[in-house]
């Protein structure tokens, strides 16, 4: 399945079900930190592809969390996937794997891949 269309469908489904723009995913650890791949919601775990682990080689997990927090994708309440679509207007495009991704998308995919690589 195309990941971009998956994100759009997921956000549309959540808007229908919950009537808002924020997904009700919550984190297990206080302070906005996810420590392992298994802490991610199942919908985000489904985005895993090991190809994305090399997207931003200079960024650490803390940098990814910080970047996603700055873009309002990753908040204390959880992940707001619909925000990626909202960010697409201003987010720079990055070429990776012969495709152009918004930075928010690529950072989220990389976060999932890095957490998976660290172990379940």
C-alpha positions as CSV (number, residue, x, y, z in Angstrom):
1,X,0.0,0.0,0.0
2,X,1.2,3.5,-0.8
3,X,2.2,5.1,2.5
4,X,1.1,8.5,1.6
5,X,-2.4,7.3,0.7
6,X,-2.4,5.3,3.9
7,X,-1.7,8.4,6.0
8,X,-4.5,10.3,4.1
9,X,-7.0,7.5,4.6
10,X,-6.0,7.2,8.3
11,X,-6.5,10.9,9.0
12,X,-9.8,10.9,7.1
13,X,-11.1,7.9,9.0
14,X,-10.1,9.5,12.3
15,X,-11.8,12.7,11.4
16,X,-15.0,10.8,10.7
17,X,-14.8,8.7,13.8
18,X,-13.6,11.2,16.3
19,X,-14.9,14.5,14.7
20,X,-11.6,16.3,15.4
21,X,-8.2,16.8,14.0
22,X,-6.2,15.1,16.7
23,X,-5.7,11.3,16.9
24,X,-6.2,9.9,20.4
25,X,-3.0,8.0,20.5
26,X,-1.3,8.2,23.9
27,X,2.2,7.5,24.9
28,X,3.1,5.0,27.6
29,X,5.8,7.1,29.1
30,X,5.4,10.5,30.7
31,X,7.2,13.5,29.3
32,X,6.6,12.7,25.6
33,X,9.1,10.0,25.1
34,X,8.6,6.6,23.5
35,X,11.3,4.2,24.4
36,X,10.7,1.3,22.0
37,X,9.0,0.2,18.8
38,X,6.3,-1.7,20.8
39,X,5.3,1.7,22.5
40,X,4.1,3.0,19.1
41,X,0.5,2.6,18.2
42,X,-0.2,-0.3,15.8
43,X,-1.1,2.1,13.0
44,X,2.4,3.7,13.2
45,X,4.1,0.3,13.5
46,X,2.4,-0.6,10.2
47,X,4.5,2.2,8.6
48,X,7.7,0.3,9.3
49,X,10.1,-0.1,6.4
50,X,13.8,-0.6,7.0
51,X,14.6,1.5,3.9
52,X,13.8,4.6,5.9
53,X,16.5,4.1,8.5
54,X,19.0,5.8,6.3
55,X,16.9,8.9,5.5
56,X,18.6,11.4,7.8
57,X,21.8,9.7,8.9
58,X,23.0,12.7,11.1
59,X,19.8,12.8,13.2
60,X,19.5,11.0,16.5
61,X,16.2,9.7,17.9
62,X,16.1,12.8,20.1
63,X,16.5,15.0,17.1
64,X,13.6,13.2,15.4
65,X,11.3,13.5,18.4
66,X,12.2,17.2,18.6
67,X,11.7,17.8,14.9
68,X,8.3,16.0,15.0
69,X,7.4,18.0,18.1
70,X,8.3,21.3,16.4
71,X,6.1,20.3,13.5
72,X,3.2,19.4,15.9
73,X,3.1,15.8,14.7
74,X,4.4,14.4,18.0
75,X,2.9,16.0,21.1
76,X,2.5,15.1,24.7
77,X,-0.9,13.7,23.9
78,X,0.4,11.4,21.2
79,X,0.8,11.5,17.4
80,X,-1.3,13.7,15.2
81,X,-1.1,12.1,11.8
82,X,-3.5,14.6,10.2
83,X,-0.9,17.3,11.0
84,X,1.4,15.8,8.4
85,X,-1.1,16.8,5.7
86,X,-1.5,20.2,7.2
87,X,2.3,20.6,7.2
88,X,2.6,19.7,3.6
89,X,1.9,23.3,2.6
90,X,5.1,24.6,4.2
91,X,7.2,21.6,4.8
92,X,10.3,21.3,2.6
93,X,10.4,18.4,0.2
94,X,13.3,15.9,0.5
95,X,14.3,13.4,-2.1
96,X,14.8,10.0,-0.8
97,X,14.6,6.6,-2.6
98,X,13.7,8.3,-5.9
99,X,10.7,10.0,-4.4
100,X,10.0,13.3,-2.8
101,X,8.7,13.3,0.8
102,X,7.8,16.1,3.1
103,X,10.3,16.4,6.0
104,X,7.5,15.5,8.4
105,X,6.6,12.3,6.6
106,X,10.2,11.2,6.2
107,X,11.0,12.0,9.9
108,X,8.1,9.9,11.0
109,X,9.0,7.0,8.8
110,X,12.6,7.2,10.0
111,X,11.5,7.3,13.7
112,X,9.5,4.1,13.2
113,X,12.4,2.4,11.4
114,X,15.0,3.5,14.0
115,X,12.8,2.3,16.9
116,X,12.3,-1.0,15.1
117,X,16.0,-1.4,14.5
118,X,16.7,-0.8,18.3
119,X,14.6,-3.8,19.1
120,X,11.1,-4.6,20.0
